[in-house]
Amino acid sequence: MKIYLIILVTLISINVTAQYYTGERVFALKFPSEKSNLYNDTYVQINNSNLDLIVAIEDISSGQVIQHAYIKAEDSYKFTNIPVGSYVCKYMWTDKNGNKNFQKDDSYLVYKKDEVGGYEITMQKSVSGNLSQSKISETDFFN
């Protein structure tokens, strides 16, 4: 009986540690190091809907991702201390059929010098989409 209990506890702990949490940097090795400016009180808050997704914030001028995070379904995450500049959000998720999807917002997020505050993006389940977005490739997502 003890052996069954040990196996059960081991299996449960493996399953728990294999899942991601909101805010986790799941692709830290694929993106450049995170960039932020602690003097800027700026943010992008993502309010997620029914699917887990990964959001990457790309600097328009350099084409590099400055921050990214995994966000669980029905959860929110706030990217903070966004440096001065123009940015676009990119999204990655897996649909119910197991297909990976990649999209990029068509609108820019602009942060000016001495600006305080930010943007809030609420993802909602919808047949026709929520934002004006363009489909991108996996390569474009990770650039």
Beta strands, then each sheet from edge to edge (+ up, - down):
strand 1: 42-47
strand 2: 53-59
strand 3: 65-71
strand 4: 76-80
strand 5: 85-94
strand 6: 100-105
strand 7: 109-111
strand 8: 117-122
strand 9: 133-135
sheet 1: 4+ 1- 8-
sheet 2: 3+ 2- 5+ 6- 9+
sheet 3: 3+ 2- 5+ 7-
end
